[in-house]
Amino acid sequence: MSLFIFVFFSVLYVLAGYLSAKCIFIATKRMWLGVVTVMLSTTFPFAMSLMHLGILCNWLLDILCYIGYISIGFFMYFSMYCLCIFAVKLFWKQLNLQKAFLFGVAGVACLLCYGYFNAVNPRLKVIEIPAETNAKICFVSDIHVGSISTVKLLNRVIDKINETNADFVIFGGDTLDLNALLNYKDEILQGMAKINKPKFAVIGNHEIYAGALESVEVMKQAGIHVLLDEVEDIGDLTIVGRIDSTYPQRASLVQIMPKNRKNVIVVDHAPKEINESVKEHAILHLSGHTHDGQMFPMNFVTEFTYKIKTGILRKLQGTYCYITPGAGFWGPPFRIGNHPEVVLVLLKHR
């Protein structure tokens, strides 16, 4: 993330932590709990600073990241709840702040438990598209192997992939995260070996952050054909896999689109250039990246940024497009307001 975004987010995070600490003190009358809460609000910025300094795979860093990611969810929702309670107090003087904040702590804890359970249990989403051929395609994006609960989540995603019995599988980017290359290579290779179908992938921004060459090499070892601004013909279909837009030498779609194109499916990690797929008359555009905000109300931010709603199949002129919220999560191990998914695309002959 850029320095400006990191500093801006860190300031908001610490302020939310301070407000949460103040309200927890009001609720419990215990100063030490307020102090501990303020200290927790420094864990994520501190961990990210260590990571940017190149201090990786350190047990202390791992602990700080776990605590920081989980506390992000708590501070986000509890601070919003506290602001609402203070607003209500202006009009309802009899409101008992201590009881209200105690209720808020319990309520946010329950919400986060649900969010974690939801995040590690991806669902199967089926979409149907008219085409000139029949095919079953499994599309999976944003697993983020390397995040919290990596092994458990990866195995559940693979089980869902095998459940589809698709003709082939496409990974839509951010399959790997930074720690995946360092800590989870064996789990990745063992897991991907369970998928007995042709496997293709594009790379997302997190593979580039982790090291594009290293990420591609691991995926190749896992039996995945990585499409780097390349075209692959599979039966009557043509798959066009684009490098993520964060890569400066990325080719335009016009440059890589085959001349005799027919039944073209464009896979691009971030949904930034859907119009190019429409102009080139692709039958389908597949993307991920947005996570649908991952935690409400961040979905409004992603919708405003990309001008398209996640999780809904849309037809733009002659091109269908689908933006998946992804199968995993990044950072906070929570999914609130949306569901992680593995997508089965059914192409039906018209």
Secondary structure, 3 states (H helix, E strand, C coil): CCHHHHHHHHHHHHHHHHHHHHHHHHHHCCHHHHHHHHHHCCHHHHHHHHHHCCCCCCHHHHHHHHHHHHHHHHHHHHHHHHHHHHHHHHHCCCCCHHHHHHHHHHHHHHHHHHHHHHHCCCEEEEEEEEECCCEEEEEECCCCECCCCHHHHHHHHHHHHHHHCCCEEEECCCCECHHHHHHCHHHHHHHHCCCCCCEEECCCHHHHHHHHHHHHHHHHHCCEEECCCEEEEECCEEEEECCCCCCCCCCCHHHHCCCCCCCEEEECCCCCCHHHHHHCCCCEEEECCCHHHCECCCHHHHHHHHCCCCCCCEEECCEEEEECCCCCCCCCCCCECCCCEEEEEEEEEC
